[in-house]
Amino acid sequence: MTLTATVATLTPAPRASTTFHHCRAALGDRVLRLQDEPLAILKGLYRLGALVVTTFADGGRVSQSMRYPTLEDGDDGLEARGQQSRLRHQLNLPLWRSVMAVLAPVADLPPRSLLFFDRFGEPVQQMAVAPETGGLAFEELVCAMLHPDQRQLGAPPPRLLAGPTAVPSVAELERQWSHGDDDGFRALLAGIGDRRQVLYQAVRDKFACPVRAETVPSLLALASRRDAAYTVCTGNSGVSLCLTAPWSAPRWQKGQCHLAHQGTLVSLDMGRVASVWRLRRPGPGRVVTALEGLDAQGRWLWTLSGGDDEDTWLSLLADSLIPDGAPGRRMA
């Protein structure tokens, strides 16, 4: 897909997360700076035993209890399968930059944990050694990867904001949408970048249409009652997660929707959701249908889709989907 060139402008000031600033303030005391070699450190995580891995996303966060597998050069994904579940991590390692080791509690950061940040100081993932795990593997890894400078940690660079990009014609968008395979569809979304809502509003209703936010709690509750598996996808610039499981009944708490399955907890920040869309596109042998949440700027937050049984998923949607404009209650 051909788009016009973007015009980049600097933000007024560098932007880094509160987590980054907490680590920076405790540097040399409760926090140690590790070498900027995230892949080498990820390769050593398998020695730490049980981990609690937290992935930070714009639409919430995902916490998993897991044993990190051995990574090899060229690995860009992790996959775990259970009898009823499938977890897929897709790593975008070039965007991982700095790493810090938390030795003692800092703010809400647990001790004996590693924090991975992108180049703008935004947290990508947190790896905490499970309390029941003993041994000196954490300390050995930290000592082996210690950065020589433990006194200073430079501020992240300013973030670049892309200027407006031209969207192809509706006919071209529909052609790419309807004839592309999985890779082609991902390329279409990547070409649009953070302007997915522009794409969805441009194509016809048979491809994308808005639905009421009440659809989400209705769908999740119904899936739990029927013990039906479905897929939740979320993530950030450095890692994307797709987790398929028969999730627990949704637990709502101050705008957060919590879904659990065995050692995995997905917390979706529904307060960030400004619009929900039903998407339909060609898949292997049939049409694939999904729900997607976007924020107020039209940026992707999460996707809900079927598991291995698309018919069960379509039945759930048919019984819970509320088209935009239909009467209904506002979601708390």
Beta strands, then each sheet from edge to edge (+ up, - down):
strand 1: 8-10
strand 2: 31-34
strand 3: 50-57
strand 4: 60-67
strand 5: 77-81
strand 6: 86-91
strand 7: 96-102
strand 8: 113-118
strand 9: 123-129
strand 10: 160-162
strand 11: 208-211
strand 12: 230-235
strand 13: 239-245
strand 14: 251-253
strand 15: 256-261
strand 16: 264-269
strand 17: 275-283
strand 18: 286-294
strand 19: 300-306
sheet 1: 1+ 10-
sheet 2: 2+ 7- 8+ 9- 3+ 4- 16+ 15- 14+
sheet 3: 5+ 6- 13+ 12- 19+ 18- 17+ 11-
end
